[in-house]
């Protein structure tokens, strides 16, 4: 069952195997006049299917739409949290990051930063709504690490 089209489809590991299937069994498949069998990669099944449908370059399968929606909401989630909780995550992260000791800030490992932030939040009784402040600090740290390299 292919999740994108919602019906059973033959799945081939490689494009070559799908092409061979068409070569040896194509005459037995009922294809409407004016159409030919073709092979295409399905990102939902991580394999190849065959189809007689004409290829449309703008085809956007549901798996791709779902992944795109997830990536879009990841960026907006913290903005929504900041509106709900009245916290400017970027400004708060900037302030916390400036108080971070240089040795921890310049570390290549995330663990020392995670431990320091946990202690800092507990000491200053900071409630991190949805992890937005922590995420913004990590993002600032990652950007700085790219700058240092």
Secondary structure, DSSP 4 states (H G I P E B T S, - for coil): -BTTTTB----BSSHHHHHHHHHHHGGGS---TT---EEEEETTTTEEEEE-SPP-TT---HHHHHHHHHHHHHHHHHHHHHHHHT--HHHHHHHHHHHS-HHHHT-S-HHHHHHHHHHHHHHTT---GGGHHHHHHHHHHHHHHHHH-
